[in-house]
Amino acid sequence: MAVERVRKGESAARVIAAYGFNRTTVYKWLKAIKQPGLGMRALRSRKAPGRPRRLSSWQEKQVLRWVNGHDPRQYGLDFGLWTRVARLEGIRDVFEEDQA
């Protein structure tokens, strides 16, 4: 919407003030839409790059079933809160056995 307002003739400074955006962000957007062949498509959201998942969709659902509504002591752990390390160790124990 901010880019559209600037394209229609409103000053960039006024649009920036209205939305509270960072000045450089709006100018980056205006520069991006000037790319040949892209136009407003340059501003479309896209999946953020990141580390690839290590678990399959099925495995992620399985871990959620184990953790959601269960106490770690039910699985033989010494404490009553799920920690990142406890989840990681459990995941490694189960899913690495499946791959072996």
N, C-alpha and C positions, 0 to 999 in steps of 0.2 A: 504494500500500500504506500509505503514511503517513497519508493522509486516512482510509482505511478503519479504521485502528487508532484514530484519534481519534474517529471516528464511533461506534465500538463502545465508547467509554468510557475509553480510555486517555488520560492527560493529554498535552496537546500538548508540554509541556516534556520529558516522557520519550521521546516519539516523536522529537522533534527531536534529542535527545541520542543516541538509538539509531542514527539514520541520518546524523547529522552535518550536517543541513540548516541553512540559515540560518533563523532564527526568522521573519523577515518573509515568506519564501517560503512556508512552511507555512500561515501565516495568510492569505496571498493565495489559496492553493488552497482553504482552507476558506471564504473569502468567495465565491470563484468558484462553488463548487458550490451555494451558496444562491440563485443567480440563478433566478428563476421559469422553469420550462420546460426548464432545462438540466440541473441536477443534475450527476452525474459526467461527463456529456458535455462539460461546460465544460473538463475537463482533458485531453480527447483531443488528441493531437498533430496538428498541421496544418502544411502547407507554410509555411515562413518566407517573409515578403515579401522582395523584393530586386529588384535591377536585372534587367530582362528580358534574356534571352539575345540576343546579337547574331548568333550563328551558328546555323544550323539543326542538327538532330541529325546529318544527313549530313555537314555541313561540319566539325563537331567530330570525327567519326570520321576524316575525311580528314586533319585536322591531326595527330591521334594517329598515323595511319599514316606520315605524313611524319617525325615526330619520333622515334617509338619505334624504337630500333635503328639509327638513322642518325646520321651525324656531320654537323654543319652545314657542314663543308668540302665535303661531297658536293654541296651546293647553292650553292657558290661563295662562302660566307662565309669570313672571314679567321681565324676562331677555332674551337676544337674543342668548345666548350660551348654548349648552347642557353641563350640568355638570353631574358628576357621580351620585350625590345625586338626581338630577332631574330625571335622567333615572331610578334610583333605585325606587324612589317613584312612578313613573308612572307604572313601571312594577308591583310593589306590588299592587297598586290600581286596575289594570286591571286583573291580573292573579290570585290574591287571591280571587277576587269576583267570578271568574270562578270556583274555587275549592270549594267555600262555598255552 
